[in-house]
């Protein structure tokens, strides 16, 4: 294998896990990317100029492209700040594609916003596919929950494994018709989005998938997308998916394969100023009455809606004739889950009553006074340990039922039972994970110096004001360092706003990629700061309203509308209005 630069991989029966026996050897004779060739591509008579009738040469764009090429040649960790209007996407895509042609290495482009992903996939990539001398494939990689699961959509209800509320049946019929026509099978391809509670029941899930053993495996939208990703040269993802892939690869100090993304050698973090927030969000814990009850009521429905069953009711309906012992076990488990729901209601009700008023401004950091209030809750009989134990016992009960029906299944019911077992196991994992999150939060309120904890009050539909216990890492530097640097990956961090005072020191410290840390691992760091291609001093007037009300003032909104309207009238339109609010 090594002489021919061929690797040896072993897949499990479900094609969900990969064990690497021999990795392909890197060719030591790989040529460096020709910097002059990169410059020529952007020249006034180069490929880009021939593709655009009104092509404008931008020196900053060429400098950035050459910087990207240099980082790849040196296998460096690169930091680049390039102002608005530079043409950053072409500046990094062109050398990436030229490198791919030379070394046949897959590359990943990670962005923060959907808007930029769509621009890359719908505008930039198609242009480059037309003008690049070597053909290439690019795919947009989406999270698994974006895809519909055909087994859930068709098989599970046909077998009586799930029934849906009457008001959901019309939407389900529309989704089935759509699934027969769509090539994508994801939420973005739907003309109208279904209610989240319905989509959760039919979406693809990691722990609830039969892999190649599923009757719908060949048609499965998620696995088809995964196969396309395996065949692609360029993967476009968001920061969250890259975080999920990277952290799931790291297990007990070793890299784990068979994750979201196929192997890659080069990462471009566009909009890199958002990366720290994305990683922090990925590792943030949120615990509330709403999320806990939502999980338990998927296991045991309240029965308030007709034809809206919980998981245990569905299991009873399928197995009652041949699994008397398991049927009785489910009855016992149902009684326990009812008591678990009561424990959850009791704890969060008491916690909201005691801690809710302390959330000034709807947010409050967990300090010594809050810790004392939580300890007082325990003394009064409202102990989070009761909820933690209930979740763990529920998980064990689900696993016991799954093992029991799996052992006694008959051939004629094999498919239905296999599907039920997956559902039971998936819910058991979620219960255990929730218990672990709660234990992590409440067992280290005062001792955890590597995390920050706080309380929030949010409005959650029919639940009203909900108290949420939150926790996030103080620093994520070791996480990024562990993923990127040891695996010989070239990473480039690019943004229009990446420096502080003209220096990358702050972002490097936050990501754990300071020069000395990178060098200690046999890598180098390269940096470049480029100004915008536009002459803002000559072409831009910045005006600030001196008599505007504060945003919190009751007249702020109306005055803002009046000011914007007056400006639009004077400009006769021709305006792009931006807001900081998502509302």
Phi and psi in degrees as a GROMACS rama.xvg file:
@    title "Ramachandran Plot"
@    xaxis  label "Phi"
@    yaxis  label "Psi"
@TYPE xy
-66.7974  -34.4893  UNK-2
-66.5955  -30.7467  UNK-3
-99.3507  8.564  UNK-4
58.3116  42.234  UNK-5
-118.806  137.948  UNK-6
-100.898  168.692  UNK-7
-126.553  117.676  UNK-8
-119.284  142.275  UNK-9
-117.51  125.814  UNK-10
-103.476  148.343  UNK-11
-77.1452  173.473  UNK-12
-63.5941  -26.3646  UNK-13
-93.6627  2.80539  UNK-14
54.4121  33.5164  UNK-15
-103.142  -20.4983  UNK-16
-128.415  145.077  UNK-17
-126.172  130.963  UNK-18
-109.079  127.58  UNK-19
-94.3056  114.269  UNK-20
-86.4131  -44.5342  UNK-21
-137.762  122.852  UNK-22
-83.162  147.322  UNK-23
-59.9505  137.05  UNK-24
-74.5986  144.8  UNK-25
-79.8867  135.037  UNK-26
-70.7785  127.609  UNK-27
-80.249  -8.7602  UNK-28
-100.969  12.2392  UNK-29
-57.4096  128.083  UNK-30
-74.4822  149.195  UNK-31
-72.5106  154.568  UNK-32
-68.9506  133.032  UNK-33
-75.2214  109.573  UNK-34
-62.7135  -38.7181  UNK-35
-64.7277  -35.3561  UNK-36
-63.0635  -36.1982  UNK-37
-65.3361  -44.9014  UNK-38
-60.585  -42.4621  UNK-39
-62.2933  -34.2145  UNK-40
-59.4258  -36.0178  UNK-41
-95.0302  0.629449  UNK-42
-67.8299  169.087  UNK-43
-65.4858  -17.3562  UNK-44
-120.595  23.0957  UNK-45
-87.6128  -170.259  UNK-46
-60.3771  -43.0582  UNK-47
-66.0063  -41.0212  UNK-48
-61.9269  -35.9613  UNK-49
-72.9743  -23.8265  UNK-50
-84.4727  -23.7827  UNK-51
-120.724  124.368  UNK-52
-68.6613  -27.1188  UNK-53
-113.552  39.6761  UNK-54
-63.9997  133.707  UNK-55
-117.256  121.236  UNK-56
-69.4507  130.326  UNK-57
-122.91  116.778  UNK-58
-62.0624  -38.4877  UNK-59
-64.4129  -34.8304  UNK-60
-64.9722  -42.7777  UNK-61
-66.2695  -41.0788  UNK-62
-60.8621  -42.4763  UNK-63
-65.751  -42.412  UNK-64
-61.0472  -42.1926  UNK-65
-67.4136  -35.5756  UNK-66
-63.2817  -44.8942  UNK-67
-60.0038  -44.0903  UNK-68
-62.1669  -41.6833  UNK-69
-63.7535  -42.5439  UNK-70
-60.5405  -41.1083  UNK-71
-68.0407  -40.4723  UNK-72
-62.1064  -37.2619  UNK-73
-94.1515  1.58825  UNK-74
49.9727  46.8065  UNK-75
-98.0125  164.792  UNK-76
-94.2052  115.637  UNK-77
-108.046  143.621  UNK-78
-125.809  122.226  UNK-79
-133.477  128.626  UNK-80
-111.296  121.711  UNK-81
-132.565  127.017  UNK-82
-66.2985  168.353  UNK-83
-58.1647  136.377  UNK-84
91.4207  2.70883  UNK-85
-69.7948  -33.1637  UNK-86
85.9294  51.7784  UNK-87
-65.0969  -39.4244  UNK-88
-63.0745  -46.1133  UNK-89
-63.5582  -36.7645  UNK-90
-62.5031  -32.9412  UNK-91
-97.9598  -27.7488  UNK-92
-67.7469  -40.2323  UNK-93
-61.7942  -54.503  UNK-94
-63.2826  -32.7431  UNK-95
-59.119  -46.0012  UNK-96
-70.9535  -33.988  UNK-97
-67.1854  -39.8442  UNK-98
-65.1551  -42.374  UNK-99
-57.8972  -40.3527  UNK-100
-64.0635  -38.1873  UNK-101
-75.1073  -40.7406  UNK-102
-117.311  -5.46916  UNK-103
56.8499  47.8693  UNK-104
-110.197  133.024  UNK-105
-73.947  143.537  UNK-106
-124.745  152.67  UNK-107
-122.069  132.425  UNK-108
-114.029  117.194  UNK-109
-111.497  127.33  UNK-110
-121.883  167.407  UNK-111
-93.7291  -35.9396  UNK-112
-106.195  147.799  UNK-113
-62.969  -36.0827  UNK-114
-56.56  -46.3388  UNK-115
-69.2091  -37.3589  UNK-116
-59.7967  -44.2172  UNK-117
-65.6819  -38.2351  UNK-118
-61.8165  -44.1533  UNK-119
-64.65  -46.2539  UNK-120
-76.6913  -35.4053  UNK-121
-95.2642  -21.3028  UNK-122
-119.593  -59.6158  UNK-123
-70.0577  -49.0726  UNK-124
-61.0073  -47.9721  UNK-125
-57.486  -37.6383  UNK-126
-63.5288  -47.1491  UNK-127
-68.463  -31.2177  UNK-128
-64.3433  -26.8751  UNK-129
-80.5067  -32.7321  UNK-130
-107.236  -17.5085  UNK-131
-70.152  138.844  UNK-132
-65.457  -26.8184  UNK-133
-110.481  127.983  UNK-134
-65.9883  150.712  UNK-135
-149.555  159.412  UNK-136
-113.135  137.878  UNK-137
-130.425  139.615  UNK-138
-133.988  150.224  UNK-139
-93.0105  118.985  UNK-140
-93.0883  124.029  UNK-141
-111.21  158.957  UNK-142
-66.0065  152.248  UNK-143
-59.2489  -38.266  UNK-144
-68.7798  -6.17453  UNK-145
-75.5474  -17.2437  UNK-146
-101.181  143.23  UNK-147
-77.9392  143.221  UNK-148
-95.9131  116.182  UNK-149
-66.215  -33.0628  UNK-150
-62.3098  -44.5847  UNK-151
-67.7521  -39.1034  UNK-152
-69.2341  -35.0739  UNK-153
-113.064  -61.2036  UNK-154
-66.9848  -46.7925  UNK-155
-61.9178  -39.9712  UNK-156
-74.7905  -37.4134  UNK-157
-59.0371  -35.2124  UNK-158
-85.6112  0.959575  UNK-159
78.3594  15.8921  UNK-160
-75.3222  -25.9205  UNK-161
-145.989  142.072  UNK-162
-121.356  153.193  UNK-163
-116.653  156.043  UNK-164
-61.2648  149.53  UNK-165
-54.9305  -39.8362  UNK-166
-70.2935  -12.7276  UNK-167
-91.5493  -14.3593  UNK-168
-67.2155  -38.3664  UNK-169
-62.9804  -40.9796  UNK-170
-65.7364  -39.7005  UNK-171
-62.2666  -41.401  UNK-172
-61.1606  -40.7725  UNK-173
-65.4278  -39.1254  UNK-174
-66.8056  -37.856  UNK-175
-65.0154  -42.7772  UNK-176
-63.103  -41.8626  UNK-177
-63.1175  -40.148  UNK-178
-64.5105  -23.6733  UNK-179
-80.5087  -16.35  UNK-180
-108.33  -28.8654  UNK-181
-73.9595  145.35  UNK-182
-92.561  -21.3818  UNK-183
-95.7657  -45.5013  UNK-184
72.3577  18.9526  UNK-185
-116.831  168.811  UNK-186
-56.3161  -36.1065  UNK-187
-67.3624  -15.2824  UNK-188
-95.8668  -2.17587  UNK-189
-82.7584  138.196  UNK-190
-66.2344  -37.4507  UNK-191
-136.031  143.443  UNK-192
-82.159  134.41  UNK-193
-73.7612  166.218  UNK-194
-61.1305  139.638  UNK-195
-53.455  -39.2774  UNK-196
-63.4743  -31.4908  UNK-197
-77.4545  -44.8605  UNK-198
-62.0009  -36.4407  UNK-199
-58.3216  -31.5856  UNK-200
-80.1928  -18.3126  UNK-201
-120.172  3.31661  UNK-202
-80.6387  154.369  UNK-203
-67.6806  139.574  UNK-204
-132.83  145.17  UNK-205
-62.7216  -48.3418  UNK-206
-82.8786  -1.26161  UNK-207
-125.932  53.4336  UNK-208
-137.176  132.944  UNK-209
-87.9263  -6.23759  UNK-210
62.5108  -138.127  UNK-211
-69.1237  -10.8337  UNK-212
-81.6131  -9.29211  UNK-213
-77.2084  140.996  UNK-214
-61.319  -26.9355  UNK-215
-100.382  15.4086  UNK-216
-57.8507  -45.6463  UNK-217
-64.8313  -34.2811  UNK-218
-89.6504  -9.2478  UNK-219
-55.4903  123.426  UNK-220
-65.8269  -39.3615  UNK-221
-64.9877  -47.5623  UNK-222
-70.1252  -31.1173  UNK-223
-64.0071  -41.7208  UNK-224
-64.4559  -36.9414  UNK-225
-67.5279  -39.0146  UNK-226
-66.1924  -37.5719  UNK-227
-63.5452  -38.128  UNK-228
-64.3298  -38.2935  UNK-229
-62.6857  -30.0817  UNK-230
-91.8786  -6.69407  UNK-231
-85.4337  156.2  UNK-232
-95.9137  -32.4585  UNK-233
-124.166  126.33  UNK-234
-111.492  123.476  UNK-235
-104.253  122.644  UNK-236
-136.186  168.603  UNK-237
-95.299  166.49  UNK-238
-58.6185  -37.1464  UNK-239
-65.4636  -42.3233  UNK-240
-64.8412  -40.4285  UNK-241
-64.4076  -38.7042  UNK-242
-60.9435  -48.1869  UNK-243
-59.1132  -44.0714  UNK-244
-65.3909  -47.8649  UNK-245
-63.1497  -45.4406  UNK-246
-74.2449  -29.0838  UNK-247
-73.6959  -19.6638  UNK-248
-75.2563  -26.6632  UNK-249
-92.2166  111.636  UNK-250
-139.271  114.603  UNK-251
53.7753  42.4465  UNK-252
78.5522  6.86231  UNK-253
-129.411  158.892  UNK-254
-85.4789  131.311  UNK-255
-103.307  135.642  UNK-256
-97.7729  -178.79  UNK-257
73.175  34.2046  UNK-258
-99.7604  -161.262  UNK-259
-61.334  -43.2363  UNK-260
-109.534  145.599  UNK-261
-67.5578  166.817  UNK-262
-61.0417  145.81  UNK-263
-145.17  160.972  UNK-264
-116.288  -22.4185  UNK-265
-130.299  134.734  UNK-266
-123.603  131.484  UNK-267
-109.348  118.042  UNK-268
-96.3082  95.7115  UNK-269
-82.1638  157.202  UNK-270
52.6019  42.3763  UNK-271
-65.63  -17.0182  UNK-272
-65.6331  -15.9093  UNK-273
-94.067  -3.60138  UNK-274
-65.0599  -42.6145  UNK-275
-59.5518  -42.6305  UNK-276
-63.6562  -38.0856  UNK-277
-65.2742  -42.8754  UNK-278
-68.3274  -41.9071  UNK-279
-61.0571  -44.1064  UNK-280
-60.8787  -39.4144  UNK-281
-61.0199  -34.5828  UNK-282
-100.408  12.0657  UNK-283
-83.9272  135.299  UNK-284
-99.4678  134.016  UNK-285
-131.511  122.212  UNK-286
-122.992  126.633  UNK-287
-151.378  163.598  UNK-288
-57.4795  -40.9141  UNK-289
-61.4935  -50.4542  UNK-290
-69.3146  -35.32  UNK-291
-68.9523  -46.3787  UNK-292
-67.7417  -35.1684  UNK-293
-59.4043  -40.9514  UNK-294
-67.9685  -47.2886  UNK-295
-66.7737  -33.6312  UNK-296
-80.5328  -10.6475  UNK-297
-76.7338  -25.1075  UNK-298
-83.5126  -41.8976  UNK-299
-133.151  101.029  UNK-300
-67.9162  152.695  UNK-301
-75.3282  -18.0566  UNK-302
79.0044  11.5456  UNK-303
-76.1352  -23.8621  UNK-304
-110.487  137.005  UNK-305
-66.6289  138.41  UNK-306
58.6446  33.2525  UNK-307
-124.849  86.8863  UNK-308
-90.8379  153.967  UNK-309
-87.9721  173.955  UNK-310
-61.4322  -44.9951  UNK-311
-65.3214  -35.4024  UNK-312
-63.2225  -40.9709  UNK-313
-64.1903  -41.0283  UNK-314
-63.1728  -44.1936  UNK-315
-60.2941  -40.8639  UNK-316
-63.6625  -32.9209  UNK-317
-85.3701  -36.4463  UNK-318
-105.339  -3.97631  UNK-319
-59.4078  -26.3772  UNK-320
-76.1206  -33.7722  UNK-321
-116.003  -1.48161  UNK-322
-134.071  65.4197  UNK-323
-60.7639  -42.2022  UNK-324
-64.4828  -44.2716  UNK-325
-67.9283  -34.427  UNK-326
-61.0763  -43.6229  UNK-327
-65.9004  -37.189  UNK-328
-63.2637  -36.1041  UNK-329
-67.757  -40.1104  UNK-330
-58.1769  -44.4474  UNK-331
-63.5739  -42.5086  UNK-332
-65.3162  -37.5717  UNK-333
-60.6524  -42.6114  UNK-334
-61.8881  -40.1363  UNK-335
-66.3532  -42.6927  UNK-336
-63.5522  -35.8476  UNK-337
-60.3085  -42.0686  UNK-338
-68.8806  -34.2122  UNK-339
-63.4122  -40.4651  UNK-340
-62.0167  -39.6814  UNK-341
-64.3011  -39.2486  UNK-342
-62.2264  -43.533  UNK-343
-62.0176  -48.2248  UNK-344
-57.7523  -44.7761  UNK-345
-65.2461  -47.4321  UNK-346
-64.5931  -50.3574  UNK-347
-70.4327  -29.2216  UNK-348
-65.168  -46.284  UNK-349
-65.5644  -40.1876  UNK-350
-65.2724  -41.7282  UNK-351
-64.9588  -40.2574  UNK-352
-65.3208  -38.6833  UNK-353
-85.8364  -41.1922  UNK-354
-96.7348  -26.0195  UNK-355
-53.7018  -48.4002  UNK-356
-62.2321  -18.0649  UNK-357
-83.6353  -9.47593  UNK-358
-83.3217  75.5776  UNK-359
-65.6981  128.865  UNK-360
71.3229  15.7958  UNK-361
73.3933  4.2269  UNK-362
-140.713  140.667  UNK-363
-150.107  125.849  UNK-364
-70.0308  150.189  UNK-365
-85.0684  104.658  UNK-366
-112.477  -168.178  UNK-367
-63.559  -33.4759  UNK-368
-68.7525  -39.8402  UNK-369
-66.7498  -40.0303  UNK-370
-59.7123  -40.0652  UNK-371
-64.5403  -38.554  UNK-372
-65.2036  -37.99  UNK-373
-66.8327  -40.7788  UNK-374
-63.3236  -36.31  UNK-375
-65.1583  -36.6225  UNK-376
-57.3123  -45.2679  UNK-377
-62.39  -43.8774  UNK-378
-62.0112  -29.2621  UNK-379
-85.4387  0.211876  UNK-380
101.622  1.80986  UNK-381
-103.397  83.6802  UNK-382
-102.035  125.316  UNK-383
-61.1319  -22.1429  UNK-384
-60.98  -32.0494  UNK-385
-61.7729  -41.4888  UNK-386
-69.2767  -42.2227  UNK-387
-59.5357  -47.3633  UNK-388
-62.781  -39.9445  UNK-389
-62.7988  -41.5713  UNK-390
-66.2413  -40.4134  UNK-391
-69.6113  -39.6349  UNK-392
-67.7066  -34.9107  UNK-393
-62.2128  -42.7937  UNK-394
-61.0447  -44.9445  UNK-395
-64.2034  -38.637  UNK-396
-63.7955  -40.7449  UNK-397
-64.0853  -41.6364  UNK-398
-64.7907  -41.0212  UNK-399
-62.3529  -42.7241  UNK-400
-64.2471  -43.0251  UNK-401
-60.529  -44.8175  UNK-402
-65.9174  -37.9092  UNK-403
-64.9844  -48.0911  UNK-404
-73.7132  -25.4457  UNK-405
-68.335  -40.2517  UNK-406
-67.7672  -34.0618  UNK-407
-103.861  10.7158  UNK-408
-68.0787  145.853  UNK-409
-98.4865  159.658  UNK-410
-58.365  -40.3425  UNK-411
-67.2611  -21.208  UNK-412
-109.695  11.7081  UNK-413
-55.5859  -50.5201  UNK-414
-62.6641  -44.1227  UNK-415
-65.5897  -43.2555  UNK-416
-66.7524  -41.4819  UNK-417
-58.3504  -40.3215  UNK-418
-66.7139  -41.7835  UNK-419
-63.1905  -41.7322  UNK-420
-59.5712  -43.2214  UNK-421
-60.8351  -43.0649  UNK-422
-62.1521  -45.342  UNK-423
-62.7373  -44.7588  UNK-424
-64.211  -40.6798  UNK-425
-62.9826  -43.3371  UNK-426
-69.2797  -33.322  UNK-427
-63.367  -42.9078  UNK-428
-61.2055  -42.7391  UNK-429
-64.1096  -40.2222  UNK-430
-63.6374  -43.5791  UNK-431
-65.3864  -41.5267  UNK-432
-62.8335  -39.5025  UNK-433
-65.4253  -40.8379  UNK-434
-62.2654  -40.6359  UNK-435
-63.9195  -40.6845  UNK-436
-62.7859  -45.3189  UNK-437
-63.7272  -42.2387  UNK-438
-63.7262  -41.0957  UNK-439
-61.1431  -41.4291  UNK-440
-70.1055  -53.2278  UNK-441
-80.9401  -20.1548  UNK-442
-84.8218  -10.9672  UNK-443
-135.076  34.5489  UNK-444
-60.4471  -41.8902  UNK-445
-102.654  -16.3357  UNK-446
-97.4937  -22.1178  UNK-447
-78.1059  104.271  UNK-448
-90.0452  -10.9816  UNK-449
-95.5214  1.40059  UNK-450
-133.998  154.44  UNK-451
-115.678  135.711  UNK-452
-119.066  148.346  UNK-453
-155.257  167.257  UNK-454
-113.185  146.467  UNK-455
-133.857  149.951  UNK-456
-114.985  118.82  UNK-457
-128.171  155.78  UNK-458
-94.0565  120.625  UNK-459
-119.544  78.5572  UNK-460
52.291  -128.227  UNK-461
-69.941  -12.5256  UNK-462
-79.6491  -12.008  UNK-463
71.2498  -146.121  UNK-464
-71.6353  124.567  UNK-465
-117.749  131.216  UNK-466
-82.8699  130.065  UNK-467
-122.025  128.206  UNK-468
-91.8482  122.087  UNK-469
-122.023  148.721  UNK-470
-151.014  138.415  UNK-471
-143.868  154.248  UNK-472
-67.749  143.231  UNK-473
-70.567  -40.4495  UNK-474
-135.31  147.202  UNK-475
-119.488  13.6616  UNK-476
-60.7819  -43.7246  UNK-477
-67.1932  -27.4438  UNK-478
-68.709  -47.7463  UNK-479
-65.4539  -45.2449  UNK-480
-57.1906  -43.2348  UNK-481
-66.3476  -29.142  UNK-482
-85.2708  -46.1863  UNK-483
-84.0876  -49.2717  UNK-484
-74.3207  -44.9932  UNK-485
-67.1289  -17.1334  UNK-486
-102.486  21.9373  UNK-487
55.9363  37.4339  UNK-488
-98.576  136.088  UNK-489
-82.3562  128.103  UNK-490
-127.217  133.973  UNK-491
-123.066  130.834  UNK-492
-108.817  115.83  UNK-493
-127.424  136.938  UNK-494
-165.801  162.931  UNK-495
-80.9373  -16.5008  UNK-496
-138.361  84.0664  UNK-497
-121.817  -18.8113  UNK-498
-98.346  159.663  UNK-499
-124.077  115.031  UNK-500
63.3994  32.2473  UNK-501
78.7056  7.95375  UNK-502
-122.319  146.153  UNK-503
-89.6162  4.86541  UNK-504
-57.2908  -42.435  UNK-505
-63.7501  -50.8347  UNK-506
-65.1573  -34.3897  UNK-507
-66.6147  -39.2293  UNK-508
-66.2767  -42.5228  UNK-509
-65.722  -33.2907  UNK-510
-94.2661  -0.961742  UNK-511
69.7925  31.6623  UNK-512
-125.083  44.3533  UNK-513
-67.6196  155.097  UNK-514
-53.5706  -45.4323  UNK-515
-67.823  -34.1449  UNK-516
-68.498  -40.6316  UNK-517
-67.7716  -42.2445  UNK-518
-64.843  -34.3316  UNK-519
-62.6033  -22.8424  UNK-520
-101.324  16.2586  UNK-521
80.3118  19.853  UNK-522
-116.604  171.578  UNK-523
-126.548  160.913  UNK-524
-117.167  135.968  UNK-525
-124.784  146.313  UNK-526
-137.03  150.006  UNK-527
-154.101  139.15  UNK-528
-121.237  121.279  UNK-529
-120.049  137.615  UNK-530
-79.4261  171.055  UNK-531
-71.2555  153.725  UNK-532
-74.5454  -12.9602  UNK-533
-96.8478  145.366  UNK-534
-88.8256  87.4078  UNK-535
-66.2977  -34.0852  UNK-536
-61.8847  -33.1636  UNK-537
-91.4778  -21.2366  UNK-538
-117.065  -3.32028  UNK-539
-127.795  133.91  UNK-540
-110.98  124.049  UNK-541
-103.402  120.031  UNK-542
-119.547  138.345  UNK-543
-124.195  126.98  UNK-544
-68.9808  125.795  UNK-545
-91.6577  -13.7245  UNK-546
-115.499  22.4955  UNK-547
-78.1791  141.166  UNK-548
-68.8725  159.728  UNK-549
-66.7507  149.262  UNK-550
-56.5351  -27.7931  UNK-551
-79.3381  -12.0295  UNK-552
-71.5542  145.9  UNK-553
-65.7719  -23.3457  UNK-554
-92.7298  -1.29485  UNK-555
-60.1048  -45.7284  UNK-556
-63.6347  -47.2372  UNK-557
-65.2592  -38.3646  UNK-558
-68.4903  -36.5544  UNK-559
-62.0107  -44.6319  UNK-560
-61.0708  -42.6897  UNK-561
-62.8479  -45.5159  UNK-562
-63.9201  -45.0821  UNK-563
-64.5215  -42.4511  UNK-564
-60.9106  -42.8119  UNK-565
-64.1898  -41.5658  UNK-566
-63.6892  -43.0364  UNK-567
-63.2329  -37.3744  UNK-568
-64.8942  -42.5891  UNK-569
-68.8579  -34.1479  UNK-570
-85.5754  -6.36022  UNK-571
56.5226  47.1985  UNK-572
82.1078  -132.193  UNK-573
50.8637  44.9038  UNK-574
-135.833  151.486  UNK-575
-122.929  112.007  UNK-576
-101.073  122.876  UNK-577
-110.638  143.954  UNK-578
-125.954  149.592  UNK-579
-85.501  -16.5897  UNK-580
-88.0673  143.52  UNK-581
-86.7662  -11.4716  UNK-582
